Amino acid sequence: MGRKITIEPVTRVEGHGKVTIHLDDRGKVTQSRFHIVEFRGFERFVQGRPYWEAPVLVQRLCGICPVSHHLAAAKAMDVIVGAGPEGLTPTAEKMRRLMHYGQMLQSHALHFFHLVSPDLLFGMDADPAIRNIIGVVLKHRDLAVQGVMLRKFGQEIILATAGKKIHGTGAVPGGVNKNLTIEERDSFLKGPAPLNADTMIEWAQGALDLFKAFHKDHKDLVDGFAPFPSNHLSLVRKDGALDFYHGVLRAVDSEGRKVLDDVDYQDYLKYIGEEVRSWSYMKFPYLRSLGKADGWYRVGPLARLNTCDFIPSPRAQKEFEIFKAYTDGKPNNMTLHAHWARLIELLHAAEVIRDLLNDKDLQGEKLVRRGKRRPEGVGLIEAPRGTLFHHYRVDDNDQIAMANLIVSTTNNNEPMNRAVNWVAMNMISEKPEITEGMLNRVEVAIRAYDPCLSCATHAIGKMPLVVEIYDYRENLVDRKCK
């Protein structure tokens, strides 16, 4: 009897999605898909709005990563007002960088401590009643507190630079609308423990050491869970360094060969296409030179550490060298190693925040720069989940005439589907019984990409996990809800 397993929604991710797995009458998986089932529509919402509204308007896409959309849109508008992409004042660029690295710190902390750590601390087959953030609080209180305080520190950085912790207004076309006061600076550098930059660096290092210890004790699990070759794409600084805020586009294949060799992202449409499939509202981007079948790629922490040449902060660089040595310098294609990469980035973000706070340019008074008006602009940024594209065209009335957004999670659409299929084929196919732990592994594969489905969905209500089993005639055989 054929069956269809539905996981809806996927839990411990930001937003709403579902997975369907089809099995034949022998229990062999014939198809698996990760669906984004609701329409976003922001590319149409912004049309007709004044261009200067874009940085504030588009961040309403999400309450989890609004800073990323805020800054990507602002960077696109910098081009339109003739100040970008590299013409900002030192104060404006560094204030934006501080805002963005605060976002990276809080987002990576949220993902690891709140969403991922339950699977590592309790096991993928543990009772779901304890395998969650409440279980972490009850059983590992110190770790839970560190996660909360790391995120709080990042949110306070965002408040100081953007004016609000969520949906701020700090970045404007051509610059920023405030600098950092001495009092704000000192509160982050010299504030009482634990809310100071030095403590954040130590705690970020501690989280990284925790994962490395887990990896040492569970090498087969971490290395052998959903590995598959892929291309990798990200921004890198012009000298090849890891850079979350600005750079050139680089893509490498699974062996490390360059597919995109540090190209100008204003020309991204020459290099990247988007495929539409009937069963998902989320598009499937690909590298044009490789075609739809072979040109899909990963973005995010794992991709960034596979594309960059070095990390420009001392502790993170040391950890990067260990990370690269593990695969003999070749790209790392192991899905759960994304957590390792993410925690190296957490450490890097904490280091950069401290360095920026000590930069006197943050107290500068030249905040905005303008130049020759242009009709079109592209803004790219490395969001916590990966490369984020914002592209706008503005008419003679200063109204947005066209918008194209490729959200970080959209870039990872095909890799997430590949990871889901790996779990379905290797852990569910032809098994006599489908357990809750098996289904959780499907979600573990998705969670490795830290998808922000909020950028693509807008749902209100509870988030139960519903598993429905159908026979080959599509008749409901069983339904379980947790």
matplotlib code that plots the C-alpha trace (Angstrom):
import matplotlib.pyplot as plt

x = [0.0, 1.5, 1.7, 2.4, 4.0, 3.4, 5.3, 3.5, 4.8, 8.5, 9.4, 12.2, 12.8, 11.7, 8.5, 6.2, 6.8, 6.0, 7.6, 5.9, 7.5, 5.8, 6.4, 5.4, 3.7, 7.0, 7.8, 10.4, 10.7, 9.7, 9.6, 10.4, 9.8, 10.2, 7.3, 6.9, 3.2, 2.2, 2.8, 5.1, 4.4, 6.7, 8.2, 4.7, 3.9, 6.7, 5.9, 4.6, 6.2, 8.8, 12.3, 13.4, 10.8, 12.3, 14.8, 12.1, 9.3, 11.0, 12.3, 8.7, 9.3, 10.6, 10.8, 13.8, 16.3, 14.9, 18.4, 19.5, 16.6, 17.0, 20.7, 20.4, 17.6, 19.7, 22.7, 20.6, 19.3, 22.8, 23.5, 20.3, 21.2, 24.8, 26.5, 27.1, 28.1, 31.4, 30.8, 29.5, 31.2, 33.4, 30.9, 28.0, 29.7, 31.0, 27.7, 26.0, 28.7, 28.2, 24.4, 24.9, 27.4, 25.1, 22.4, 24.8, 25.6, 22.1, 20.8, 23.5, 23.1, 19.4, 19.8, 22.4, 21.3, 17.5, 16.9, 19.8, 21.2, 18.3, 19.1, 22.8, 22.3, 19.4, 19.7, 17.6, 15.5, 14.8, 11.3, 10.1, 8.7, 12.3, 14.0, 13.4, 14.6, 12.6, 14.5, 17.7, 16.7, 15.8, 18.9, 21.6, 20.8, 24.2, 24.2, 20.6, 21.6, 24.6, 22.4, 19.9, 22.5, 24.5, 21.3, 20.4, 23.8, 23.3, 19.9, 21.2, 23.8, 20.9, 19.0, 21.9, 22.6, 19.1, 16.9, 14.8, 15.6, 13.2, 12.3, 14.7, 15.4, 19.1, 20.1, 18.9, 19.7, 23.3, 24.1, 22.7, 20.7, 22.7, 26.2, 27.2, 27.6, 30.5, 28.0, 26.6, 30.1, 31.3, 28.1, 29.1, 32.9, 32.9, 29.4, 28.9, 29.4, 28.1, 26.8, 30.1, 32.1, 34.9, 32.4, 30.6, 33.8, 34.5, 31.0, 31.1, 34.3, 32.7, 29.8, 32.2, 34.2, 31.0, 30.2, 33.8, 33.6, 30.3, 31.8, 34.8, 32.5, 30.0, 32.2, 30.3, 27.0, 28.1, 30.2, 27.8, 24.5, 23.3, 26.7, 26.5, 28.6, 27.4, 28.5, 28.9, 28.3, 28.9, 30.3, 34.0, 36.1, 38.2, 41.2, 39.3, 38.5, 35.2, 33.0, 29.3, 28.6, 30.2, 32.4, 32.3, 30.5, 32.5, 31.2, 33.2, 32.2, 32.4, 36.2, 37.0, 37.3, 36.0, 32.7, 32.3, 35.6, 35.0, 32.4, 30.6, 27.2, 25.6, 25.7, 24.2, 21.6, 24.3, 25.3, 22.3, 18.9, 15.7, 13.6, 10.0, 8.5, 4.7, 4.8, 6.6, 6.2, 9.9, 12.1, 15.1, 18.2, 21.1, 24.3, 23.6, 27.0, 26.2, 22.5, 19.4, 20.4, 23.9, 24.1, 22.3, 24.4, 24.5, 24.7, 25.2, 28.0, 29.2, 29.3, 31.0, 33.8, 34.2, 34.5, 36.6, 40.4, 40.7, 38.8, 40.0, 39.9, 42.5, 40.5, 38.1, 41.0, 42.6, 39.4, 39.0, 42.4, 41.3, 38.0, 39.7, 42.4, 39.6, 38.9, 42.5, 41.6, 38.8, 35.2, 33.3, 30.1, 28.9, 25.5, 25.9, 29.2, 27.2, 26.8, 30.6, 30.9, 28.1, 29.8, 33.1, 31.1, 29.5, 33.0, 34.1, 31.1, 31.9, 35.5, 34.5, 31.9, 34.6, 37.0, 34.3, 33.3, 36.9, 36.9, 36.5, 34.8, 31.6, 31.5, 31.8, 29.2, 29.2, 26.4, 25.0, 26.5, 24.7, 25.8, 24.4, 20.9, 20.6, 17.5, 18.5, 20.5, 21.4, 22.2, 23.8, 24.6, 25.6, 22.5, 22.9, 21.4, 23.3, 23.6, 20.6, 19.9, 17.8, 17.3, 15.2, 14.3, 13.0, 11.0, 11.2, 8.7, 11.0, 8.6, 9.8, 8.9, 10.5, 11.8, 13.5, 14.5, 16.4, 16.2, 18.9, 16.7, 15.6, 19.2, 19.2, 16.0, 17.5, 20.1, 17.4, 15.4, 18.5, 19.1, 15.5, 15.8, 19.0, 17.2, 14.2, 16.2, 18.7, 16.6, 13.0, 12.9, 11.9, 11.8, 9.1, 8.1, 8.3, 9.3, 9.1, 12.9, 13.1, 10.8, 12.8, 15.9, 14.1, 13.7, 17.4, 18.4, 16.4, 17.4, 21.1, 20.4, 18.7, 15.9, 14.0, 10.7, 9.2, 10.7, 8.4, 5.3, 2.8, 0.8, -0.8, -1.6, -0.2, 2.7, 1.8, 3.6, 1.0, 1.9, -0.6, -0.3, -2.3, -2.7, -2.0, -5.5, -4.9, -7.2, -6.2, -5.0, -3.6, -3.1, -0.9, -0.4, 2.1]
y = [0.0, 3.3, 6.1, 9.8, 11.3, 15.0, 17.1, 20.4, 22.7, 22.0, 23.0, 24.9, 27.1, 30.7, 30.6, 28.0, 25.2, 21.5, 18.3, 15.5, 12.1, 9.6, 5.8, 2.9, -0.3, -1.7, 1.4, 2.7, 6.5, 7.6, 11.3, 13.9, 17.7, 20.7, 23.0, 26.8, 26.9, 30.6, 33.6, 36.5, 39.2, 42.0, 42.4, 43.8, 45.5, 48.0, 49.1, 52.6, 53.5, 56.3, 54.8, 56.3, 54.1, 50.9, 50.3, 50.6, 49.0, 45.8, 44.8, 44.0, 40.8, 39.4, 40.0, 37.6, 39.2, 42.7, 44.3, 42.2, 43.5, 47.0, 47.1, 45.3, 47.8, 50.7, 49.6, 49.4, 52.9, 54.1, 53.3, 55.1, 58.3, 58.2, 57.3, 53.6, 51.0, 52.3, 56.0, 56.2, 58.3, 56.3, 56.9, 55.7, 52.5, 51.6, 52.3, 50.0, 47.4, 47.5, 47.2, 44.2, 42.4, 42.9, 41.2, 38.3, 37.8, 37.7, 35.6, 33.0, 32.8, 32.3, 29.5, 27.5, 27.9, 27.9, 25.8, 23.4, 22.7, 20.5, 17.9, 17.9, 17.9, 15.4, 13.4, 13.3, 10.5, 12.1, 12.8, 15.9, 17.1, 17.7, 18.1, 21.9, 25.2, 24.7, 21.4, 23.2, 25.8, 23.1, 20.8, 23.2, 26.5, 28.2, 27.4, 28.8, 32.0, 32.5, 32.0, 34.6, 37.1, 36.8, 37.5, 40.4, 42.0, 41.8, 43.3, 46.2, 46.9, 47.0, 49.4, 51.7, 51.8, 51.4, 53.1, 50.0, 46.4, 45.3, 47.3, 50.1, 53.2, 53.7, 53.3, 55.8, 56.2, 57.4, 56.8, 56.7, 59.0, 58.8, 58.1, 56.2, 58.3, 57.9, 56.8, 54.1, 53.0, 52.7, 50.8, 48.0, 48.1, 48.7, 47.6, 45.2, 41.5, 39.7, 42.5, 43.7, 42.9, 40.9, 38.5, 38.0, 36.9, 34.4, 33.0, 32.7, 30.8, 28.6, 27.7, 26.8, 24.6, 22.9, 22.0, 20.8, 18.5, 17.1, 16.5, 14.7, 12.4, 11.9, 12.1, 9.5, 11.3, 14.8, 13.9, 11.3, 13.1, 14.3, 15.0, 15.8, 17.8, 21.2, 24.6, 27.4, 31.1, 34.2, 37.7, 38.0, 41.1, 42.1, 40.5, 37.3, 37.8, 36.9, 40.0, 40.1, 43.6, 44.2, 42.6, 40.8, 37.6, 34.4, 30.9, 27.6, 24.1, 21.0, 20.7, 24.3, 25.5, 29.0, 29.2, 33.0, 34.7, 37.8, 39.5, 42.8, 42.0, 44.9, 42.5, 39.5, 38.8, 37.9, 35.0, 33.9, 32.7, 31.6, 28.6, 28.2, 24.9, 24.3, 22.8, 25.7, 29.4, 29.7, 29.9, 27.8, 30.0, 28.6, 29.6, 30.3, 29.0, 25.6, 25.4, 24.6, 20.9, 21.5, 25.2, 25.1, 26.2, 26.6, 29.9, 30.7, 30.0, 26.7, 28.4, 31.5, 29.5, 27.5, 30.5, 32.9, 32.8, 34.0, 35.6, 39.0, 38.5, 36.5, 34.0, 33.2, 32.9, 30.3, 28.4, 28.8, 27.2, 24.2, 24.0, 24.1, 21.5, 19.0, 18.7, 19.3, 22.7, 21.4, 22.7, 21.2, 19.5, 18.0, 19.4, 19.4, 21.2, 24.3, 24.6, 24.5, 27.3, 29.3, 29.3, 30.4, 33.3, 34.0, 34.4, 36.5, 38.8, 39.3, 40.2, 42.6, 44.3, 45.0, 46.4, 48.6, 49.9, 51.1, 53.0, 56.8, 57.1, 55.9, 59.4, 61.2, 63.7, 63.3, 60.8, 61.1, 61.5, 61.9, 62.0, 61.6, 60.1, 56.7, 54.8, 51.3, 49.8, 46.4, 45.8, 42.6, 41.6, 38.4, 37.8, 35.3, 32.6, 33.6, 35.9, 38.3, 40.1, 43.4, 44.9, 48.0, 50.2, 53.7, 55.9, 59.7, 60.3, 58.6, 55.7, 52.1, 50.5, 47.1, 45.0, 41.6, 39.9, 36.7, 35.9, 33.9, 30.9, 31.0, 30.4, 27.3, 25.9, 23.1, 22.1, 21.9, 19.6, 17.5, 17.2, 16.2, 13.6, 12.2, 11.6, 10.2, 7.7, 6.7, 6.8, 6.3, 4.3, 0.7, 0.9, -1.2, 1.6, 5.3, 6.8, 10.4, 10.4, 9.6, 12.5, 14.8, 14.0, 15.4, 18.6, 18.4, 18.5, 21.6, 23.3, 23.0, 25.8, 28.0, 28.8, 32.0, 31.0, 34.2, 35.9, 33.8, 33.2, 35.0, 32.7, 33.2, 30.6, 27.4, 25.4, 21.7, 18.9, 17.0, 13.7, 12.2, 8.8, 8.1, 4.9, 4.8, 6.0, 9.1, 7.9, 9.0, 6.0, 7.6, 11.1, 12.1, 15.5, 16.6]
z = [0.0, -1.1, 1.4, 1.6, 4.8, 5.4, 7.9, 8.3, 9.4, 9.9, 13.5, 15.1, 12.0, 11.4, 9.4, 7.9, 5.4, 4.9, 3.7, 1.7, 1.3, -1.1, -0.6, -2.8, -1.6, -0.4, 1.7, -0.8, -1.1, -4.6, -4.1, -1.4, -1.5, 0.8, 0.1, 0.7, 0.6, 1.0, -1.2, -0.2, -2.8, -1.7, -5.2, -6.1, -2.8, -3.2, -6.7, -6.8, -3.5, -3.2, -3.5, -0.1, 1.6, 0.4, 3.3, 5.9, 3.9, 2.7, 6.1, 7.0, 5.1, 8.4, 12.1, 12.4, 9.9, 9.2, 9.3, 6.4, 4.2, 5.6, 4.6, 1.2, 0.1, 1.4, -0.6, -3.7, -3.0, -2.5, -6.1, -7.2, -5.3, -6.7, -3.4, -3.9, -3.7, -2.3, -1.9, 1.7, 4.3, 6.8, 9.6, 7.5, 6.3, 9.7, 11.5, 9.0, 9.5, 13.2, 12.8, 10.5, 12.6, 15.6, 13.5, 12.6, 16.3, 17.5, 14.7, 14.9, 18.6, 18.3, 15.8, 17.6, 21.2, 20.7, 17.5, 17.1, 20.5, 21.6, 19.0, 20.0, 23.8, 24.0, 20.7, 17.6, 19.0, 22.4, 23.7, 21.9, 25.3, 26.4, 23.0, 22.8, 24.2, 27.5, 27.9, 27.4, 30.1, 32.5, 31.9, 30.8, 32.4, 31.9, 28.2, 27.8, 29.6, 27.4, 24.3, 25.6, 26.5, 23.3, 21.4, 23.7, 23.1, 19.4, 19.7, 21.8, 19.1, 16.5, 18.8, 19.1, 15.3, 13.8, 16.4, 17.1, 17.7, 15.0, 11.9, 12.6, 10.4, 10.8, 7.1, 4.6, 0.9, 0.8, 4.4, 7.9, 10.2, 13.3, 14.7, 17.9, 21.0, 23.4, 26.0, 23.7, 22.8, 26.4, 27.4, 25.0, 25.7, 29.5, 30.5, 33.5, 32.7, 30.9, 28.5, 27.2, 24.0, 25.8, 27.4, 24.1, 22.4, 25.2, 25.1, 21.3, 21.6, 24.3, 21.9, 19.2, 21.6, 22.6, 19.0, 18.3, 21.4, 20.1, 16.7, 18.3, 20.2, 17.3, 14.2, 12.2, 12.8, 12.0, 9.0, 7.6, 7.9, 4.4, 2.7, -1.0, -3.4, -4.5, -5.7, -3.2, -3.6, -1.4, -1.3, -0.5, 0.0, -3.0, -1.3, -0.7, 3.0, 4.6, 4.6, 5.6, 4.4, 1.0, -1.7, -5.0, -6.0, -5.9, -6.6, -6.4, -7.3, -5.1, -5.8, -5.2, -8.8, -9.4, -11.3, -10.6, -10.3, -8.1, -10.3, -9.8, -8.2, -10.1, -13.0, -11.1, -13.8, -16.2, -13.9, -11.9, -13.2, -11.3, -12.1, -11.1, -10.1, -9.7, -6.2, -4.4, -4.2, -3.7, -6.8, -7.6, -8.4, -10.5, -12.1, -15.7, -16.9, -15.5, -16.3, -14.3, -13.7, -12.4, -11.5, -8.1, -5.2, -1.4, 0.4, 4.1, 6.7, 5.0, 1.6, 2.9, 4.5, 1.3, -0.9, 1.2, 1.5, 5.1, 8.0, 9.1, 12.9, 14.8, 16.8, 14.0, 11.5, 13.8, 13.9, 10.1, 9.6, 11.7, 9.7, 6.3, 7.4, 8.2, 4.5, 3.3, 2.0, -0.3, 0.0, 2.9, 1.6, 4.9, 5.9, 9.7, 9.3, 8.6, 12.4, 12.8, 10.2, 11.8, 15.2, 13.6, 12.1, 15.5, 17.0, 14.0, 14.5, 18.2, 17.3, 14.6, 16.9, 19.5, 16.8, 15.3, 18.8, 19.2, 15.9, 16.3, 12.9, 14.6, 16.3, 12.9, 11.8, 8.1, 7.7, 4.2, 0.7, -2.6, -6.3, -9.7, -9.7, -11.4, -12.5, -11.2, -8.4, -6.9, -3.2, -1.9, 1.6, 3.4, 5.6, 8.4, 6.2, 3.0, 0.1, -0.2, -3.4, -3.7, -7.2, -7.9, -10.8, -10.2, -12.6, -13.2, -10.4, -7.9, -7.6, -7.6, -10.9, -10.5, -7.6, -7.7, -4.5, -4.1, -0.4, 1.2, 1.9, -1.7, -2.8, -0.6, -2.0, -4.0, -1.4, 1.3, -1.0, -1.6, 2.1, 2.7, 0.0, 1.5, 4.8, 3.1, 1.1, 3.8, 7.0, 6.0, 2.8, 3.2, 7.0, 8.6, 11.0, 10.6, 14.0, 15.3, 15.4, 11.7, 10.9, 13.2, 11.1, 8.1, 10.1, 11.3, 7.7, 7.0, 10.2, 9.2, 6.6, 9.3, 6.8, 7.4, 5.8, 7.4, 4.4, 2.2, 4.4, 6.5, 8.7, 12.1, 14.7, 16.3, 14.9, 15.4, 13.7, 11.7, 10.1, 7.7, 6.0, 2.8, 0.8, -2.9, -3.7, -1.6, 1.2, 4.7, 6.6, 9.8, 11.2, 14.2, 15.7, 18.3]

ax = plt.figure().add_subplot(projection="3d")
ax.plot(x, y, z, "-o")
ax.set_aspect("equal")
plt.show()
